[in-house]
Amino acid sequence: MAENIVEQQASGQAGVGAKQENDGMTLSALFDIMRKHIITIIITFCVVLGVVIAMTVMSPVKYSTTTQLFATYNDSSDGTANSSEQNSGSSYIMSQIKSYPVLTTTQSVLQPVIEDLGLHTTVAQLKEQVSVTNPTNTAFVNISVTDGDPAQAADIANAIAKSLSSVVETTLYASGSHSSVKLSVVQPAAVPSSPSSPKWKLNILVGIVGGLILGVFAALLKDVLSKRIQDDDEISEYIDAPIIGRIPEEELLNSAKPVIVSEPGSPVAEGFRRVRTNLSFMAPMEDTNCRLIVVTSTGASEGKTTTSVNIAAALAENGAKVLLIDADLRHPSVANKLDIDGSAGLTHVLSGQASVKDVVQRYWKPNLHVMPAGPKPPNASALLNSPIMVELLNNAIAQYDYVLIDTAPMVVANDAVIFVRRGGSLVMVCRRDQTLKRDLREISEELTTLDLSANGVIFNCARESKKSLEHSNYYYYYSNHDVDHRKKRRFSLK
């Protein structure tokens, strides 16, 4: 019995802990969304605040003032009324005064004011400027008037008080020469010194709060409606694989040489060196020292070929013997990316038209070899599944430290699965604002169905953080490109 109680307490504590963890993750996810869409939040905030300020500026300036009246019982007995009569009079006033706010805005009260002051307005228009209240359980009547002219606002308020007193004392109740109710002005309206509207402080506060709320809402809506990956944190929501590299968007990547070769001191080159380090921790092929790395992407134009050639150069730079194979027979691009002859390649080897040594080319360093794809074959899948491909891989694994295979995008074909089944490590390339969330989810489900998994993800065109920008200044300080640029600028100034 005691053991059951202990187990229930433990499970309850675990449940509470899990709930707290889930709540923390939810809050963390909200902050991540706000961070990703901070520009949207800022723009929305500025627009809302700008609209509020513009509306406030365009609003006419108004002045408000108030006059206060007090109602008393007009005794006709020359002060000889007993307490019973006084109480009866007080009750009578309290019952009647509740109708005075409505009475004040009638034509009987407002028309004389218009005529006395010579106002160019109607009773209905003047009624919109007047606000009358009777505080609960009091004999006070407060008349507030709002107008663009402060002096006129005071004149109208005092005139309405006078007109209301006249109606109550001489017209409304008097059956002869005497009225039971008397209204006395106890606080005449003064000329206001400052406008009552627009209320700048209140409007600005509303604009700030409203802008922040709408900004966060816009960010959440944008995140929900977004169909493409915008941040590397989103990748883990669709595929179970660690981020092994973040490559920023850089013009250097469009050149015909890997950045390791053209700009070894650039921060982009350092990013690929980080990928190289992470790849070294992946398990080699069984009974060998070779690592078979299969590089693919979800769709086209995500940078898988650019990533493949730069990883190959980074590995070769470190002294490893590397073979880069362009196995994307449907859309070969490695030869074009490296500006080498791509007329002969893997297609010829798999079709028996050439040997491996006839198509493999050295690039940059003696330990970096490249096998182009060659011409597009009509039966790419059959060639990649052929026994010759198996033999080619076995020989390559025996001779090289790394064999990199650039394969077709997964939405086009699942060629990458062929090599992963033979012991390769699958590396996915995802590009910001290009990779579709739907495609990434479907690929993850397909890999799960095949009992396979991605070993790592490289996030392409990643946004640079403040820390990475500080590091880029450090790397560019040692970059030959930066030095040459400064020299050219110095000479041009001379």
KENU-358677 format. One line per field, with one value per residue (C-alpha): x, y, z; residue in one letter; residue number from 1. Coordinates in steps of 0.5 Angstrom, whole numbers, plus 500, padded with zeros to 3 digits. Each point is the difference from the previous one (the first is absolute). Layout:
// KENU-358677
x = (X, ...)
y = (Y, ...)
z = (Z, ...)
res = (A, ...)
n = (NUM, ...)
***
This chain:
// KENU-358677
x = (500, 506, 503, 494, 500, 507, 499, 494, 504, 506, 495, 496, 507, 502, 494, 500, 508, 498, 494, 505, 505, 494, 498, 507, 501, 493, 503, 507, 496, 497, 506, 503, 494, 501, 508, 499, 495, 502, 500, 493, 499, 504, 496, 493, 502, 502, 494, 495, 504, 500, 493, 498, 505, 497, 493, 501, 504, 494, 495, 497, 502, 494, 499, 496, 497, 495, 495, 496, 493, 497, 493, 496, 493, 496, 496, 494, 499, 505, 505, 494, 500, 501, 504, 495, 499, 508, 501, 494, 503, 507, 497, 496, 507, 503, 495, 499, 508, 501, 496, 504, 506, 495, 496, 507, 501, 492, 498, 497, 507, 505, 496, 500, 508, 501, 496, 503, 507, 499, 502, 500, 498, 494, 497, 502, 507, 501, 497, 506, 505, 496, 501, 496, 500, 497, 505, 496, 496, 502, 496, 506, 499, 507, 499, 507, 501, 505, 502, 505, 501, 501, 497, 493, 500, 500, 495, 495, 501, 498, 494, 497, 501, 496, 495, 499, 498, 495, 497, 499, 498, 496, 497, 500, 497, 497, 493, 500, 505, 504, 504, 502, 507, 505, 507, 506, 507, 505, 506, 500, 503, 507, 504, 504, 508, 502, 496, 496, 501, 504, 503, 507, 503, 494, 500, 508, 499, 494, 505, 506, 496, 495, 506, 504, 494, 498, 508, 500, 494, 502, 507, 496, 495, 506, 503, 494, 499, 507, 502, 507, 506, 502, 504, 505, 496, 494, 503, 500, 492, 500, 506, 504, 507, 505, 503, 507, 501, 497, 503, 498, 498, 506, 502, 506, 496, 498, 507, 503, 505, 498, 501, 505, 504, 499, 499, 503, 499, 493, 495, 496, 506, 501, 492, 502, 506, 495, 496, 507, 501, 493, 500, 507, 495, 496, 501, 504, 498, 501, 507, 503, 502, 496, 494, 494, 497, 493, 498, 493, 495, 492, 499, 504, 504, 502, 507, 502, 505, 504, 500, 503, 505, 502, 500, 504, 505, 500, 502, 505, 503, 501, 504, 495, 499, 493, 496, 494, 495, 495, 494, 495, 499, 494, 503, 507, 503, 507, 504, 497, 501, 507, 501, 503, 499, 493, 500, 502, 498, 496, 495, 505, 503, 493, 499, 506, 503, 506, 504, 500, 507, 498, 495, 503, 503, 505, 498, 504, 504, 502, 496, 493, 497, 494, 495, 495, 494, 501, 494, 493, 498, 492, 501, 503, 497, 502, 507, 501, 497, 504, 506, 505, 498, 501, 507, 502, 498, 503, 507, 499, 499, 506, 504, 498, 499, 493, 496, 495, 494, 495, 493, 494, 495, 495, 494, 503, 502, 503, 506, 504, 496, 504, 507, 497, 498, 507, 503, 500, 499, 494, 501, 494, 501, 494, 500, 497, 493, 501, 499, 493, 497, 495, 506, 505, 494, 499, 507, 501, 494, 502, 507, 496, 496, 507, 503, 505, 502, 504, 506, 501, 497, 504, 496, 501, 499, 500, 499, 506, 500, 503, 505, 502, 501, 505, 503, 500, 504, 505, 501, 499, 506, 504, 497, 504, 494, 499, 507, 500, 494, 503, 506, 496, 496, 506, 503, 493, 500, 507)
y = (500, 505, 498, 502, 507, 501, 498, 505, 505, 499, 500, 506, 504, 498, 502, 507, 500, 498, 505, 506, 498, 500, 507, 502, 497, 504, 507, 498, 499, 506, 504, 497, 502, 507, 500, 497, 505, 506, 504, 499, 502, 506, 502, 499, 503, 506, 500, 500, 505, 505, 499, 502, 506, 502, 499, 504, 506, 500, 500, 507, 504, 500, 504, 497, 504, 498, 504, 498, 501, 498, 499, 502, 500, 506, 501, 505, 500, 505, 495, 498, 493, 494, 494, 496, 505, 501, 492, 500, 505, 497, 494, 504, 503, 493, 497, 506, 501, 494, 502, 507, 497, 498, 507, 504, 497, 502, 505, 504, 501, 500, 505, 506, 499, 500, 506, 504, 498, 501, 493, 498, 493, 495, 497, 493, 503, 503, 494, 496, 505, 500, 494, 501, 495, 499, 497, 494, 502, 508, 506, 502, 501, 501, 503, 499, 503, 498, 505, 503, 506, 500, 507, 498, 493, 504, 505, 494, 496, 506, 502, 493, 500, 506, 498, 493, 504, 505, 494, 496, 506, 504, 495, 493, 500, 507, 499, 508, 504, 495, 493, 495, 499, 505, 499, 504, 500, 498, 500, 504, 497, 503, 501, 494, 501, 494, 495, 494, 497, 497, 496, 499, 496, 495, 499, 499, 495, 497, 500, 497, 494, 499, 500, 495, 495, 501, 499, 493, 498, 501, 497, 493, 501, 500, 494, 496, 502, 499, 494, 501, 499, 507, 498, 494, 499, 498, 494, 496, 500, 496, 496, 496, 502, 505, 506, 499, 507, 507, 503, 507, 503, 503, 502, 496, 493, 502, 500, 494, 498, 498, 505, 496, 501, 507, 503, 496, 505, 502, 498, 496, 496, 499, 498, 494, 498, 500, 495, 496, 499, 498, 495, 497, 497, 496, 493, 497, 494, 493, 498, 506, 507, 503, 504, 500, 507, 500, 507, 502, 505, 500, 504, 504, 506, 499, 500, 492, 500, 507, 497, 493, 503, 505, 494, 496, 506, 501, 492, 500, 507, 496, 494, 495, 496, 502, 498, 504, 496, 504, 495, 504, 497, 504, 507, 500, 506, 498, 501, 507, 502, 499, 502, 493, 496, 496, 496, 493, 498, 495, 499, 497, 495, 498, 498, 497, 505, 502, 498, 504, 503, 503, 504, 502, 507, 503, 507, 505, 495, 493, 497, 503, 496, 501, 496, 504, 497, 500, 501, 498, 493, 498, 495, 503, 496, 494, 502, 502, 493, 496, 495, 505, 505, 496, 498, 507, 502, 494, 502, 507, 499, 496, 505, 507, 503, 503, 499, 505, 499, 506, 497, 502, 504, 495, 503, 498, 493, 496, 498, 503, 494, 495, 502, 501, 493, 498, 503, 508, 505, 505, 507, 505, 507, 505, 507, 506, 502, 494, 494, 498, 498, 495, 496, 500, 497, 495, 498, 499, 495, 496, 499, 498, 495, 497, 500, 505, 507, 506, 501, 507, 507, 505, 507, 504, 508, 500, 507, 503, 501, 506, 495, 497, 507, 502, 493, 502, 507, 496, 495, 505, 504, 494, 499, 501, 503, 505, 502, 501, 504, 505, 501, 501, 505, 503, 501, 502, 506, 502)
z = (500, 502, 494, 495, 504, 499, 492, 500, 503, 495, 494, 502, 501, 493, 497, 503, 498, 493, 500, 502, 495, 494, 503, 500, 493, 497, 503, 497, 493, 501, 501, 494, 495, 503, 498, 493, 499, 503, 494, 499, 507, 500, 493, 503, 506, 496, 496, 505, 504, 494, 499, 507, 500, 493, 502, 507, 496, 495, 506, 501, 507, 505, 506, 506, 506, 505, 504, 506, 503, 507, 500, 507, 502, 499, 507, 499, 508, 501, 504, 504, 497, 505, 499, 497, 495, 499, 499, 495, 496, 500, 498, 494, 498, 500, 495, 496, 499, 496, 494, 500, 495, 495, 501, 499, 493, 498, 495, 506, 503, 494, 495, 505, 500, 493, 499, 506, 498, 492, 499, 493, 501, 502, 506, 497, 499, 507, 503, 498, 503, 507, 505, 507, 506, 507, 505, 503, 507, 499, 498, 495, 493, 496, 493, 496, 493, 494, 495, 496, 503, 507, 502, 496, 504, 506, 498, 497, 507, 504, 495, 501, 507, 500, 495, 504, 506, 497, 497, 507, 504, 495, 495, 502, 507, 501, 500, 502, 503, 504, 498, 505, 497, 500, 496, 502, 497, 505, 495, 494, 494, 499, 493, 499, 500, 496, 495, 502, 494, 496, 506, 498, 506, 500, 492, 500, 505, 497, 493, 504, 503, 494, 495, 505, 500, 493, 498, 504, 497, 493, 501, 503, 494, 495, 503, 500, 492, 498, 496, 500, 505, 503, 505, 502, 507, 495, 497, 506, 500, 493, 501, 505, 499, 503, 496, 499, 496, 499, 493, 499, 494, 496, 493, 500, 500, 493, 497, 496, 506, 507, 505, 503, 494, 498, 507, 505, 506, 499, 505, 495, 499, 508, 500, 495, 504, 506, 496, 498, 508, 501, 495, 503, 505, 496, 500, 494, 496, 503, 501, 496, 502, 494, 501, 495, 500, 496, 499, 497, 501, 500, 494, 495, 501, 507, 499, 501, 494, 503, 506, 498, 496, 506, 505, 495, 500, 508, 501, 495, 503, 506, 497, 499, 493, 497, 494, 498, 496, 496, 501, 498, 493, 499, 500, 501, 502, 504, 494, 498, 507, 500, 493, 498, 494, 501, 493, 503, 507, 504, 495, 495, 506, 502, 493, 499, 495, 504, 506, 506, 499, 493, 504, 506, 500, 506, 502, 504, 504, 499, 505, 497, 494, 497, 496, 495, 499, 492, 495, 503, 499, 498, 506, 506, 505, 497, 499, 508, 502, 495, 503, 497, 504, 506, 498, 499, 507, 503, 496, 502, 507, 500, 497, 503, 507, 498, 494, 499, 496, 497, 499, 497, 504, 504, 497, 493, 502, 506, 497, 507, 503, 495, 503, 508, 500, 498, 506, 498, 505, 497, 500, 498, 498, 501, 498, 503, 497, 495, 503, 501, 507, 496, 496, 506, 504, 495, 499, 507, 500, 494, 504, 506, 496, 497, 507, 498, 503, 498, 503, 500, 497, 497, 500, 494, 499, 508, 503, 503, 507, 504, 502, 494, 497, 505, 498, 493, 501, 503, 494, 495, 504, 497, 494, 493, 497, 505, 500, 492, 501, 504, 496, 494, 503, 503, 493, 497, 505, 498)
res = (M, A, E, N, I, V, E, Q, Q, A, S, G, Q, A, G, V, G, A, K, Q, E, N, D, G, M, T, L, S, A, L, F, D, I, M, R, K, H, I, I, T, I, I, I, T, F, C, V, V, L, G, V, V, I, A, M, T, V, M, S, P, V, K, Y, S, T, T, T, Q, L, F, A, T, Y, N, D, S, S, D, G, T, A, N, S, S, E, Q, N, S, G, S, S, Y, I, M, S, Q, I, K, S, Y, P, V, L, T, T, T, Q, S, V, L, Q, P, V, I, E, D, L, G, L, H, T, T, V, A, Q, L, K, E, Q, V, S, V, T, N, P, T, N, T, A, F, V, N, I, S, V, T, D, G, D, P, A, Q, A, A, D, I, A, N, A, I, A, K, S, L, S, S, V, V, E, T, T, L, Y, A, S, G, S, H, S, S, V, K, L, S, V, V, Q, P, A, A, V, P, S, S, P, S, S, P, K, W, K, L, N, I, L, V, G, I, V, G, G, L, I, L, G, V, F, A, A, L, L, K, D, V, L, S, K, R, I, Q, D, D, D, E, I, S, E, Y, I, D, A, P, I, I, G, R, I, P, E, E, E, L, L, N, S, A, K, P, V, I, V, S, E, P, G, S, P, V, A, E, G, F, R, R, V, R, T, N, L, S, F, M, A, P, M, E, D, T, N, C, R, L, I, V, V, T, S, T, G, A, S, E, G, K, T, T, T, S, V, N, I, A, A, A, L, A, E, N, G, A, K, V, L, L, I, D, A, D, L, R, H, P, S, V, A, N, K, L, D, I, D, G, S, A, G, L, T, H, V, L, S, G, Q, A, S, V, K, D, V, V, Q, R, Y, W, K, P, N, L, H, V, M, P, A, G, P, K, P, P, N, A, S, A, L, L, N, S, P, I, M, V, E, L, L, N, N, A, I, A, Q, Y, D, Y, V, L, I, D, T, A, P, M, V, V, A, N, D, A, V, I, F, V, R, R, G, G, S, L, V, M, V, C, R, R, D, Q, T, L, K, R, D, L, R, E, I, S, E, E, L, T, T, L, D, L, S, A, N, G, V, I, F, N, C, A, R, E, S, K, K, S, L, E, H, S, N, Y, Y, Y, Y, Y, S, N, H, D, V, D, H, R, K, K, R, R, F, S, L, K)
n = (1, 2, 3, 4, 5, 6, 7, 8, 9, 10, 11, 12, 13, 14, 15, 16, 17, 18, 19, 20, 21, 22, 23, 24, 25, 26, 27, 28, 29, 30, 31, 32, 33, 34, 35, 36, 37, 38, 39, 40, 41, 42, 43, 44, 45, 46, 47, 48, 49, 50, 51, 52, 53, 54, 55, 56, 57, 58, 59, 60, 61, 62, 63, 64, 65, 66, 67, 68, 69, 70, 71, 72, 73, 74, 75, 76, 77, 78, 79, 80, 81, 82, 83, 84, 85, 86, 87, 88, 89, 90, 91, 92, 93, 94, 95, 96, 97, 98, 99, 100, 101, 102, 103, 104, 105, 106, 107, 108, 109, 110, 111, 112, 113, 114, 115, 116, 117, 118, 119, 120, 121, 122, 123, 124, 125, 126, 127, 128, 129, 130, 131, 132, 133, 134, 135, 136, 137, 138, 139, 140, 141, 142, 143, 144, 145, 146, 147, 148, 149, 150, 151, 152, 153, 154, 155, 156, 157, 158, 159, 160, 161, 162, 163, 164, 165, 166, 167, 168, 169, 170, 171, 172, 173, 174, 175, 176, 177, 178, 179, 180, 181, 182, 183, 184, 185, 186, 187, 188, 189, 190, 191, 192, 193, 194, 195, 196, 197, 198, 199, 200, 201, 202, 203, 204, 205, 206, 207, 208, 209, 210, 211, 212, 213, 214, 215, 216, 217, 218, 219, 220, 221, 222, 223, 224, 225, 226, 227, 228, 229, 230, 231, 232, 233, 234, 235, 236, 237, 238, 239, 240, 241, 242, 243, 244, 245, 246, 247, 248, 249, 250, 251, 252, 253, 254, 255, 256, 257, 258, 259, 260, 261, 262, 263, 264, 265, 266, 267, 268, 269, 270, 271, 272, 273, 274, 275, 276, 277, 278, 279, 280, 281, 282, 283, 284, 285, 286, 287, 288, 289, 290, 291, 292, 293, 294, 295, 296, 297, 298, 299, 300, 301, 302, 303, 304, 305, 306, 307, 308, 309, 310, 311, 312, 313, 314, 315, 316, 317, 318, 319, 320, 321, 322, 323, 324, 325, 326, 327, 328, 329, 330, 331, 332, 333, 334, 335, 336, 337, 338, 339, 340, 341, 342, 343, 344, 345, 346, 347, 348, 349, 350, 351, 352, 353, 354, 355, 356, 357, 358, 359, 360, 361, 362, 363, 364, 365, 366, 367, 368, 369, 370, 371, 372, 373, 374, 375, 376, 377, 378, 379, 380, 381, 382, 383, 384, 385, 386, 387, 388, 389, 390, 391, 392, 393, 394, 395, 396, 397, 398, 399, 400, 401, 402, 403, 404, 405, 406, 407, 408, 409, 410, 411, 412, 413, 414, 415, 416, 417, 418, 419, 420, 421, 422, 423, 424, 425, 426, 427, 428, 429, 430, 431, 432, 433, 434, 435, 436, 437, 438, 439, 440, 441, 442, 443, 444, 445, 446, 447, 448, 449, 450, 451, 452, 453, 454, 455, 456, 457, 458, 459, 460, 461, 462, 463, 464, 465, 466, 467, 468, 469, 470, 471, 472, 473, 474, 475, 476, 477, 478, 479, 480, 481, 482, 483, 484, 485, 486, 487, 488, 489, 490, 491, 492, 493, 494)
***
